[in-house]
Every structure is written in structure tokens, then in C-alpha cells.
Amino acid sequence: MKTSSILKVLAGAICAVAASSAFAQVKVYWTTSGMFGPFDIRGLIPALPADKSRQITIPVSMWVIDHPKGLVVFDTGNNVAITENCKAYWAPGNCDFLKPSQKREDTIDMQLKKLGYSVDKVKAVVTSHTHLDHGGNIEMFPNAIHVLQKKELYQGWWPEKFQGRSTPGSFVNADLDNAREFNYLELNGDYDLFGDGTVQILSTPGHTLGHQSMKVKTGSGQTIIITQDAIWMQENLDGYPAGLNYSVKDYTDSVNRLKMMRDLENADLFMAHDGDQFKAKGSRWYK
């Protein structure tokens, strides 16, 4: 074997070992920025037949990913102001419908502290989309790299009118107005966050113009797909589309993509607002 060939083989082996080492250390924690509800599920999924109606209480999912190259937060939940006076911060009607139960200890900075981290140690904040319950505390992380689809930045700062530009609305200008000069990684599609295949950003538009999900490979070899609002809950998997979609076609394509990934890769699929799933699998590490 030629020397150059031997070197290539050795280099490949070294890269494989490095990737395996990173893979072995990745762990993920699923937490929530308080709960929403109870309310009628058809308020979120209007296509659901009346005989399937039920009262639901749902999590406001946030994720902490501990990777050898840096700490990642995926979504920052409801703004901290909701703990004090929801109606003074959100548009009229949102507090009455969603019924947030967020306490100060539920906010992302306190959740990080509970896990032994701090806001200033977060290297990257990945935001699935800029709705009020997912990008609410972006401003807590001025020193992080913020990872969003470029279209979603436009969506957050100038929303589609039907989703509300002022009131009522699912976007809150105050969540983002002091974050305009932050350091953004503006994506146009999928992205391998650390270049080793362990944390992958997945473009899943439909709910909003630039919605994104995440796929993580943990140290045990488990593949986790974190859908966020690409799939709210089990009823969406059963064929009833979520409400408030920018595009039902794009939404359906994204749901199908995530379902196929789950089946092909034997992955665990975690949905943003499924109360039963969070009760069974939330508030814990996946290693």
C-alpha cells in the first residue's frame, strides 16, 4: 500500500474515533416553560371531530443539549414577564385561552441553573420559530450564536398578517426588539450544527415560514427527533392538522418527512405540546 493511501486510512480512522467520542458524550434534557391549559383541544386542532374533543394541558417544550463542543438550548419558552403579568405582555385573548402556569423557576435561565449550567455558558441558541412560546427569552442570551432559518427572522420581525402583527397575535415584538444586533447563523435549509452528525437542524416549514426541528444522536446510540411545532401532538400524527399554519401543504410535507425519518432510523420522536408524552418522558436526561 502506498504511503499516501496509508495516511488516508489513518486520517479516516482518526476522524471516525473523534466523531465516535463526541457521539458518546452528547446528552439531551427535555424541560418545559410551565404548562398551558386546560382548554379544548379543538382550539389548537380545529379539524378534530367533536366526538374526539377533550380538555388538554400541554407542555411548553424547551431542550438543553450538552455537547463536547458547547452547550445548546433549543427554544427558550415563554418570556419571563409571563410569570408576573401575562395580560400586560401578551396580546388580549392569549392569556385567557392558553392559561399559562409558568412560574419563575420554569424559565429557561432557572432551568439551566437547576441542571448546573448558566446562561453565559450557552454557546448556541436554536429557535424553532419565533412564536411567543418558543422564542420568548432569546434576549437572555446576548453572547450566544442564534441559529434560525433566515426566513424565520423575517417572519419574526414582520409576521404574516393572519398570524398577527400586533394584536391578537402569536408573535410578540418585545421578545425580539432588543435582539436585532445579536450574532445570527441564518440558515436556508438543513445544517449539521457541530459538523459531526450528532446535532442536526432540520428545515420543517409549514407552521411558520421558517420553522425548524432537530435530530440528536446521544451517547447511548439513541436517535431523537425533536419536532417542536412541526408536530404538536399525537392527533397530528393521526392525520388531523394543527391550526395556525402558514402553509398546510408545507406542514403536511414536514410531518411526513419527520415520520419517515422516525421509521427509517428507528428514532424516538418527541412532540412539542403533547401532554401525555411529556408526562411519560419529560423532565429527564437522554444520554
C-alpha positions as a Markdown table, in Angstrom:
| # | Residue | x | y | z |
|---|---|---|---|---|
| 1 | Met | 0.0 | 0.0 | 0.0 |
| 2 | Lys | 1.3 | 3.4 | -0.9 |
| 3 | Thr | 2.3 | 5.8 | 1.9 |
| 4 | Ser | -0.4 | 8.3 | 0.8 |
| 5 | Ser | -3.1 | 5.6 | 0.9 |
| 6 | Ile | -1.9 | 4.6 | 4.4 |
| 7 | Leu | -2.1 | 8.2 | 5.6 |
| 8 | Lys | -5.6 | 8.5 | 4.2 |
| 9 | Val | -6.7 | 5.4 | 6.0 |
| 10 | Leu | -5.2 | 6.6 | 9.3 |
| 11 | Ala | -6.8 | 10.1 | 8.8 |
| 12 | Gly | -10.2 | 8.4 | 8.3 |
| 13 | Ala | -9.8 | 6.3 | 11.4 |
| 14 | Ile | -8.8 | 9.3 | 13.5 |
| 15 | Cys | -11.9 | 11.2 | 12.2 |
| 16 | Ala | -14.1 | 8.2 | 13.0 |
| 17 | Val | -12.7 | 8.0 | 16.5 |
| 18 | Ala | -13.2 | 11.7 | 17.1 |
| 19 | Ala | -16.8 | 11.5 | 15.8 |
| 20 | Ser | -17.5 | 8.5 | 18.0 |
| 21 | Ser | -16.1 | 10.3 | 21.0 |
| 22 | Ala | -18.4 | 13.3 | 20.5 |
| 23 | Phe | -21.3 | 11.0 | 19.9 |
| 24 | Ala | -20.6 | 9.2 | 23.2 |
| 25 | Gln | -20.8 | 12.4 | 25.2 |
| 26 | Val | -23.9 | 14.0 | 23.8 |
| 27 | Lys | -26.9 | 14.2 | 26.2 |
| 28 | Val | -30.3 | 15.9 | 26.0 |
| 29 | Tyr | -32.7 | 17.2 | 28.6 |
| 30 | Trp | -36.4 | 17.8 | 28.0 |
| 31 | Thr | -38.0 | 20.5 | 30.1 |
| 32 | Thr | -40.9 | 22.9 | 29.9 |
| 33 | Ser | -41.6 | 26.6 | 30.4 |
| 34 | Gly | -44.6 | 25.8 | 32.5 |
| 35 | Met | -47.8 | 24.4 | 31.1 |
| 36 | Phe | -50.8 | 25.7 | 29.0 |
| 37 | Gly | -54.3 | 24.8 | 29.8 |
| 38 | Pro | -56.7 | 23.2 | 30.4 |
| 39 | Phe | -58.6 | 24.1 | 27.3 |
| 40 | Asp | -60.5 | 22.3 | 24.5 |
| 41 | Ile | -58.1 | 20.6 | 22.1 |
| 42 | Arg | -60.1 | 21.9 | 19.2 |
| 43 | Gly | -58.8 | 25.4 | 20.0 |
| 44 | Leu | -55.5 | 24.1 | 18.6 |
| 45 | Ile | -56.7 | 21.4 | 16.2 |
| 46 | Pro | -59.9 | 22.7 | 14.7 |
| 47 | Ala | -60.1 | 19.8 | 12.2 |
| 48 | Leu | -60.7 | 17.3 | 15.0 |
| 49 | Pro | -64.2 | 16.0 | 15.1 |
| 50 | Ala | -66.4 | 17.0 | 18.0 |
| 51 | Asp | -66.6 | 13.4 | 19.3 |
| 52 | Lys | -62.8 | 13.4 | 19.8 |
| 53 | Ser | -62.8 | 16.7 | 21.7 |
| 54 | Arg | -61.1 | 16.7 | 25.1 |
| 55 | Gln | -59.6 | 19.0 | 27.6 |
| 56 | Ile | -55.8 | 19.2 | 27.4 |
| 57 | Thr | -53.0 | 20.6 | 29.5 |
| 58 | Ile | -49.8 | 20.8 | 27.4 |
| 59 | Pro | -46.1 | 21.5 | 27.9 |
| 60 | Val | -44.2 | 24.4 | 26.5 |
| 61 | Ser | -41.2 | 22.4 | 25.5 |
| 62 | Met | -37.6 | 23.5 | 25.8 |
| 63 | Trp | -34.4 | 21.4 | 25.3 |
| 64 | Val | -30.9 | 21.5 | 26.6 |
| 65 | Ile | -28.2 | 19.7 | 24.6 |
| 66 | Asp | -24.8 | 19.1 | 26.3 |
| 67 | His | -22.3 | 18.5 | 23.5 |
| 68 | Pro | -18.5 | 18.4 | 23.9 |
| 69 | Lys | -18.1 | 21.4 | 21.6 |
| 70 | Gly | -20.6 | 23.5 | 23.5 |
| 71 | Leu | -23.9 | 23.9 | 25.3 |
| 72 | Val | -27.1 | 24.3 | 23.2 |
| 73 | Val | -30.6 | 25.5 | 24.1 |
| 74 | Phe | -33.4 | 24.6 | 21.7 |
| 75 | Asp | -36.2 | 27.1 | 22.2 |
| 76 | Thr | -36.5 | 29.5 | 25.2 |
| 77 | Gly | -40.2 | 29.2 | 26.1 |
| 78 | Asn | -42.5 | 32.0 | 27.3 |
| 79 | Asn | -41.0 | 35.3 | 28.1 |
| 80 | Val | -40.1 | 35.7 | 31.8 |
| 81 | Ala | -42.7 | 38.6 | 32.0 |
| 82 | Ile | -45.5 | 36.0 | 31.8 |
| 83 | Thr | -44.7 | 34.9 | 35.4 |
| 84 | Glu | -45.6 | 38.3 | 36.7 |
| 85 | Asn | -48.4 | 39.7 | 34.5 |
| 86 | Cys | -49.4 | 37.8 | 31.4 |
| 87 | Lys | -52.1 | 40.2 | 30.2 |
| 88 | Ala | -49.7 | 43.2 | 30.4 |
| 89 | Tyr | -47.3 | 41.4 | 28.0 |
| 90 | Trp | -49.2 | 39.2 | 25.6 |
| 91 | Ala | -52.0 | 40.3 | 23.2 |
| 92 | Pro | -55.5 | 40.3 | 24.5 |
| 93 | Gly | -57.1 | 36.8 | 24.4 |
| 94 | Asn | -53.8 | 34.8 | 24.5 |
| 95 | Cys | -53.6 | 34.6 | 28.3 |
| 96 | Asp | -57.3 | 33.7 | 28.7 |
| 97 | Phe | -57.1 | 30.9 | 26.1 |
| 98 | Leu | -53.7 | 29.4 | 26.8 |
| 99 | Lys | -53.9 | 29.8 | 30.6 |
| 100 | Pro | -50.1 | 29.7 | 31.2 |
| 101 | Ser | -49.0 | 28.4 | 34.5 |
| 102 | Gln | -45.3 | 29.5 | 34.2 |
| 103 | Lys | -43.5 | 30.2 | 37.5 |
| 104 | Arg | -40.2 | 32.0 | 37.8 |
| 105 | Glu | -38.4 | 28.6 | 38.3 |
| 106 | Asp | -39.8 | 27.4 | 35.0 |
| 107 | Thr | -38.0 | 29.9 | 32.8 |
| 108 | Ile | -35.0 | 28.8 | 30.8 |
| 109 | Asp | -32.4 | 30.6 | 32.9 |
| 110 | Met | -33.6 | 28.9 | 36.0 |
| 111 | Gln | -33.9 | 25.6 | 34.3 |
| 112 | Leu | -30.3 | 25.9 | 33.2 |
| 113 | Lys | -29.3 | 26.7 | 36.8 |
| 114 | Lys | -31.2 | 23.7 | 38.1 |
| 115 | Leu | -29.2 | 21.5 | 35.7 |
| 116 | Gly | -25.8 | 23.0 | 36.8 |
| 117 | Tyr | -25.4 | 25.5 | 33.9 |
| 118 | Ser | -25.7 | 29.2 | 33.4 |
| 119 | Val | -26.9 | 31.5 | 30.6 |
| 120 | Asp | -23.4 | 32.7 | 29.8 |
| 121 | Lys | -22.2 | 29.2 | 29.2 |
| 122 | Val | -24.7 | 28.6 | 26.3 |
| 123 | Lys | -22.8 | 28.5 | 23.0 |
| 124 | Ala | -25.8 | 28.3 | 20.7 |
| 125 | Val | -29.5 | 29.0 | 20.9 |
| 126 | Val | -31.5 | 27.3 | 18.3 |
| 127 | Thr | -35.0 | 28.7 | 17.8 |
| 128 | Ser | -37.6 | 26.5 | 16.1 |
| 129 | His | -39.7 | 29.5 | 15.2 |
| 130 | Thr | -40.5 | 33.0 | 16.6 |
| 131 | His | -43.9 | 32.4 | 18.1 |
| 132 | Leu | -44.4 | 33.6 | 21.7 |
| 133 | Asp | -43.9 | 30.2 | 23.4 |
| 134 | His | -40.7 | 29.3 | 21.6 |
| 135 | Gly | -38.6 | 32.4 | 21.2 |
| 136 | Gly | -39.8 | 34.3 | 24.3 |
| 137 | Asn | -36.4 | 34.6 | 26.0 |
| 138 | Ile | -34.0 | 35.0 | 23.2 |
| 139 | Glu | -32.8 | 38.2 | 24.8 |
| 140 | Met | -31.4 | 36.4 | 27.8 |
| 141 | Phe | -28.6 | 35.1 | 25.5 |
| 142 | Pro | -26.8 | 38.1 | 24.1 |
| 143 | Asn | -23.5 | 36.3 | 23.8 |
| 144 | Ala | -24.7 | 33.1 | 22.1 |
| 145 | Ile | -24.8 | 32.3 | 18.4 |
| 146 | His | -28.5 | 32.3 | 17.5 |
| 147 | Val | -29.5 | 29.7 | 14.9 |
| 148 | Leu | -32.6 | 30.4 | 12.8 |
| 149 | Gln | -33.8 | 29.9 | 9.3 |
| 150 | Lys | -33.3 | 33.2 | 7.5 |
| 151 | Lys | -37.0 | 33.3 | 6.5 |
| 152 | Glu | -37.9 | 32.9 | 10.2 |
| 153 | Leu | -36.1 | 36.1 | 11.1 |
| 154 | Tyr | -38.2 | 37.9 | 8.5 |
| 155 | Gln | -41.3 | 36.1 | 9.9 |
| 156 | Gly | -40.5 | 37.2 | 13.5 |
| 157 | Trp | -39.9 | 40.8 | 12.7 |
| 158 | Trp | -42.6 | 41.1 | 10.1 |
| 159 | Pro | -45.2 | 38.3 | 10.6 |
| 160 | Glu | -47.8 | 37.2 | 8.1 |
| 161 | Lys | -50.9 | 39.3 | 8.9 |
| 162 | Phe | -53.2 | 36.3 | 9.6 |
| 163 | Gln | -50.9 | 35.2 | 12.4 |
| 164 | Gly | -51.0 | 38.7 | 13.9 |
| 165 | Arg | -48.6 | 41.6 | 13.6 |
| 166 | Ser | -49.7 | 43.3 | 16.8 |
| 167 | Thr | -53.0 | 42.1 | 18.4 |
| 168 | Pro | -54.2 | 39.5 | 18.5 |
| 169 | Gly | -51.1 | 37.6 | 17.5 |
| 170 | Ser | -48.8 | 34.7 | 18.2 |
| 171 | Phe | -45.7 | 36.9 | 17.6 |
| 172 | Val | -44.6 | 39.3 | 20.3 |
| 173 | Asn | -42.4 | 42.2 | 19.1 |
| 174 | Ala | -40.9 | 42.7 | 22.6 |
| 175 | Asp | -39.5 | 39.2 | 22.5 |
| 176 | Leu | -37.1 | 40.2 | 19.7 |
| 177 | Asp | -36.8 | 44.0 | 19.7 |
| 178 | Asn | -33.6 | 44.1 | 21.7 |
| 179 | Ala | -32.0 | 41.2 | 19.9 |
| 180 | Arg | -31.6 | 42.7 | 16.4 |
| 181 | Glu | -27.9 | 43.1 | 16.8 |
| 182 | Phe | -27.3 | 39.6 | 18.1 |
| 183 | Asn | -25.0 | 37.1 | 16.3 |
| 184 | Tyr | -27.2 | 35.1 | 14.0 |
| 185 | Leu | -26.4 | 32.0 | 11.9 |
| 186 | Glu | -29.0 | 32.5 | 9.2 |
| 187 | Leu | -29.9 | 29.1 | 7.5 |
| 188 | Asn | -31.5 | 28.2 | 4.3 |
| 189 | Gly | -32.2 | 24.5 | 5.0 |
| 190 | Asp | -30.7 | 21.7 | 7.0 |
| 191 | Tyr | -27.5 | 22.2 | 8.9 |
| 192 | Asp | -25.0 | 20.0 | 10.9 |
| 193 | Leu | -24.5 | 22.2 | 13.9 |
| 194 | Phe | -21.1 | 20.8 | 15.1 |
| 195 | Gly | -20.0 | 19.1 | 11.9 |
| 196 | Asp | -20.1 | 15.6 | 13.4 |
| 197 | Gly | -23.6 | 14.4 | 12.7 |
| 198 | Thr | -24.7 | 14.5 | 16.3 |
| 199 | Val | -26.9 | 17.6 | 16.3 |
| 200 | Gln | -28.7 | 18.3 | 13.0 |
| 201 | Ile | -31.0 | 21.2 | 12.3 |
| 202 | Leu | -33.9 | 20.1 | 10.0 |
| 203 | Ser | -35.9 | 22.6 | 7.9 |
| 204 | Thr | -39.6 | 21.8 | 8.6 |
| 205 | Pro | -41.7 | 24.8 | 7.2 |
| 206 | Gly | -45.4 | 24.9 | 7.4 |
| 207 | His | -46.4 | 26.0 | 10.8 |
| 208 | Thr | -44.4 | 29.1 | 10.1 |
| 209 | Leu | -42.4 | 30.1 | 7.0 |
| 210 | Gly | -39.1 | 29.2 | 8.5 |
| 211 | His | -39.9 | 26.5 | 11.2 |
| 212 | Gln | -37.1 | 24.1 | 12.0 |
| 213 | Ser | -36.8 | 20.9 | 14.0 |
| 214 | Met | -33.8 | 19.0 | 15.3 |
| 215 | Lys | -32.3 | 15.5 | 15.3 |
| 216 | Val | -29.8 | 14.5 | 18.0 |
| 217 | Lys | -27.7 | 11.3 | 18.4 |
| 218 | Thr | -27.0 | 10.6 | 22.1 |
| 219 | Gly | -24.2 | 8.7 | 23.7 |
| 220 | Ser | -26.2 | 5.5 | 24.0 |
| 221 | Gly | -26.8 | 5.5 | 20.2 |
| 222 | Gln | -30.3 | 6.7 | 20.5 |
| 223 | Thr | -31.6 | 9.0 | 17.8 |
| 224 | Ile | -34.0 | 11.7 | 19.0 |
| 225 | Ile | -36.1 | 13.8 | 16.7 |
| 226 | Ile | -37.4 | 16.9 | 18.3 |
| 227 | Thr | -40.3 | 18.2 | 16.2 |
| 228 | Gln | -41.3 | 21.3 | 18.1 |
| 229 | Asp | -44.3 | 22.8 | 16.3 |
| 230 | Ala | -43.9 | 20.8 | 13.1 |
| 231 | Ile | -45.9 | 18.2 | 15.1 |
| 232 | Trp | -47.8 | 19.4 | 18.2 |
| 233 | Met | -49.2 | 16.2 | 19.5 |
| 234 | Gln | -50.5 | 12.6 | 18.7 |
| 235 | Glu | -53.6 | 13.9 | 16.9 |
| 236 | Asn | -51.4 | 15.4 | 14.3 |
| 237 | Leu | -49.7 | 12.1 | 13.7 |
| 238 | Asp | -53.2 | 10.6 | 13.4 |
| 239 | Gly | -53.9 | 12.8 | 10.5 |
| 240 | Tyr | -55.6 | 15.9 | 12.0 |
| 241 | Pro | -53.5 | 19.0 | 11.0 |
| 242 | Ala | -52.6 | 21.7 | 13.5 |
| 243 | Gly | -54.2 | 25.1 | 13.2 |
| 244 | Leu | -52.4 | 28.4 | 12.5 |
| 245 | Asn | -50.3 | 27.0 | 9.7 |
| 246 | Tyr | -48.5 | 29.3 | 7.2 |
| 247 | Ser | -49.0 | 26.5 | 4.6 |
| 248 | Val | -50.9 | 23.3 | 5.1 |
| 249 | Lys | -49.1 | 21.7 | 2.2 |
| 250 | Asp | -45.6 | 22.5 | 3.6 |
| 251 | Tyr | -46.9 | 21.5 | 7.1 |
| 252 | Thr | -48.0 | 18.1 | 5.7 |
| 253 | Asp | -44.7 | 17.6 | 3.9 |
| 254 | Ser | -42.8 | 18.3 | 7.1 |
| 255 | Val | -44.9 | 15.9 | 9.2 |
| 256 | Asn | -44.4 | 13.2 | 6.6 |
| 257 | Arg | -40.6 | 13.8 | 6.5 |
| 258 | Leu | -40.3 | 13.5 | 10.2 |
| 259 | Lys | -42.4 | 10.4 | 10.4 |
| 260 | Met | -40.3 | 8.7 | 7.7 |
| 261 | Met | -37.1 | 9.7 | 9.5 |
| 262 | Arg | -38.5 | 8.1 | 12.6 |
| 263 | Asp | -39.4 | 4.9 | 10.9 |
| 264 | Leu | -36.2 | 4.6 | 8.8 |
| 265 | Glu | -33.8 | 5.4 | 11.6 |
| 266 | Asn | -35.7 | 3.7 | 14.5 |
| 267 | Ala | -35.8 | 7.1 | 16.1 |
| 268 | Asp | -37.7 | 8.4 | 19.1 |
| 269 | Leu | -40.0 | 11.3 | 18.0 |
| 270 | Phe | -40.7 | 14.0 | 20.7 |
| 271 | Met | -43.6 | 16.4 | 20.0 |
| 272 | Ala | -43.7 | 20.0 | 21.3 |
| 273 | His | -47.1 | 20.1 | 23.0 |
| 274 | Asp | -48.2 | 16.5 | 23.8 |
| 275 | Gly | -49.1 | 16.4 | 27.5 |
| 276 | Asp | -49.3 | 12.6 | 27.7 |
| 277 | Gln | -45.9 | 12.2 | 26.2 |
| 278 | Phe | -44.3 | 14.8 | 28.4 |
| 279 | Lys | -45.8 | 13.3 | 31.5 |
| 280 | Ala | -44.3 | 9.9 | 30.5 |
| 281 | Lys | -40.9 | 11.1 | 29.2 |
| 282 | Gly | -40.3 | 14.7 | 30.1 |
| 283 | Ser | -38.1 | 16.3 | 32.9 |
| 284 | Arg | -35.3 | 13.8 | 32.3 |
| 285 | Trp | -31.9 | 13.3 | 30.6 |
| 286 | Tyr | -31.4 | 11.2 | 27.5 |
| 287 | Lys | -27.8 | 10.1 | 27.3 |
